[in-house]
Amino acid sequence: MRNSCISSKNTNLNSIQDAYKDFLNDPILAKRNSLLIELSNIIKSNDIREETVNEFLAHSYSLIDYMSQHDAKISKCDR
């Protein structure tokens, strides 16, 4: 009986995850999280070489550009 209850809960969780898959897999949040991990790794390793910083900045600017494009698409939808 307990196993079937656990199985039922897992099924419910899977269906909830499927229903909110697009929300949970937000590409902007994923890119931001990746950027934060990259920054954390730079800080931990104390790697402040110019090329490392420039690479991080390039990734940061890429995220800003991506967010700007996303905002522009949303603005077009509001018209």
N, C-alpha and C positions, 0 to 999 in steps of 0.2 A: 504494500500500500504506500509506504513512504517513497519508494523508488518512482512510482507512478506520479506522486505529487511533485517530486523534484523534476521529473521529466516534463510535467505540465508547466511548471514554472519556467523551465528552460525554453520551452516552446513559446510561452508568452513573451519572454524576454527577447527571443529571436524575432518574433513578429513586431514587437515595439521597435527594435533596432532597424528592421527592414522599413517600417513606416517612416522613421525619422532618419534614414540613411543619408539623404542629401543634407539634412541639417547637421548631423553629427560629423559628416565628412566635408565640412566647410573648407574650400581650398584656401581662403584667406587665412583662416586660423591655422591650417596646416603649414602654410608658408611662414607665418609668424612664429609658430612653434619651432620650426626648423631653424629660423634665424636666431631665436633665443638659445637653442641648443648650441648653435655655432658660436655665439657670443660667449656662452658659458665655457665651452671648450677652449676658446682663446684665452679667457681669464684664468682658467685652471692651469693651462700650460704656460701662461705668462709670455705668450708668443706675440710680441708687439712689433714684429718686423713690418716694414712698409708694405710689402706685397700681401701679407696676411690682412692688414687693416684695409688695404684697397679692395681686396677680394670681398671682405665683409661689407664694406660700403657699397660695392657693386650689387651684392645680394639685397642690401637694404633698399637701394634705389629701385631695384627690380620689383620688390614688394610694393613700394610706393606707386610705381607706374601701374602695376597690376590693380591696385586698389583704385587708382584714378580712373582706369578704364572701366572698372566695375561700377563706380559711381556714375560715370557718364552713361552707361547702359541703363542704370536705374533712373536717371534724370529723363532719358528719352521715353521711358515707360510712363512717367508722370504726366506727360503732355497729352 
